[in-house]
Amino acid sequence: MTTLQERVLETLSLVIDPELRKPITELDMVGAITGSENAFSVEIKLTVSHCPQATQIETRVNEVLADEFSTSEISVVMKVMTAEELNELKVKLRGGREPKSNPFGVGSATQVFLIGSGKGGVGKSSLTVNLAVELANQGFDVGILDADIFGFSIPAQLGTTDRPTRLDDMILPPIAHGVKVISIGMFLPSNEPVAWRGPMLHKAVEQFLTEVHWGSLDYLLIDMPPGTGDVAISVGQLLPNARSIVVTTPQQASSYVAQRSGSASHKIGQEIFGVIENMCGLRMPDGSTLEIFGTGGGQVVADDLSKFSGTEVKLIGQIPISVPLRTGSDTGTPLVVSLKDDPAAIEIAKIAKLMSEAKLPPANRTLKVDIA
């Protein structure tokens, strides 16, 4: 016969921790279960006293217990893990890895894509968000690292104001639209600017990779800053097996600058996955397309990068100008969530499918240039 404790634990396995994405029973968050089926008490142990999801967890616990034990008197007692219990949990979460180690190094099963461009204003952050959410919609475990330290915008575009939870030397990233996300903006009050030199930038990117508990991601998308400076070099050192996606517009001037981003990625040993041409044209009511930024810039970048790298670089997507795409970035609701039949959303979904069908890159890539 099933005991009360077994029934309660089986029921509570339906409660998923919103940050760690695992049942609270697997995370050892269920404490003492005392009493009888007519009246019993259950302890739920939070990771930290200031857990931002405490109310959500407690509510869900009460819901599932009430469904299973509809005639019982139930008391849920919220507690906090002891230091020893928390340390045991962190060891379990790391899965045998050393603290502050890079989970995306050689041998990692996570596919890492760098979304970058030679200049700002081409829509790379909006594309990063929508591609990540689309991959999550397809059932993959996805994360976004906002490496644009000076111009961070990912949290706002995902519509999240949540802050990471720190478990001593481990950081739990917030989750928005099914995507784990970390950004320097989550650690700053209001819209405070960041004014750091190279070593600080490198340290921030390194911490986002090694101290954040990403779990077992299928894809990690990194929103790169414009240009080919300190952050690009740091990412190249830390993630030599990442692949780059170069974002440009149809405008020739933009494409000329975007080539530098792809060339820099190739120089540090990273594969160029492809080129996305954003803001390709505005669909008019009569069915015609107004080419506001001209035509051909994306193909120019793809052709030039093919010559530079010695391997074929494809134009993997051409995304039309979309007012809903822009408004979604402003309101924090990605286009692939709000309006899936928008032409831009359809093109983004096609690009995400190409990414999901790609094989892991070779695991022996190394830097090709000396970094001063």
Helices and strands as residue ranges (DSSP letters): H 4-12, E 30-35, E 39-46, H 54-68, E 73-80, H 83-94, E 111-116, H 124-137, E 142-146, H 154-158, E 165-167, E 170-172, E 175-176, E 179-183, G 184-187, H 198-210, E 219-223, H 230-238, E 243-248, H 252-267, E 271-278, E 282-283, E 289-290, H 297-309, E 315-319, H 323-331, H 335-338, H 343-357
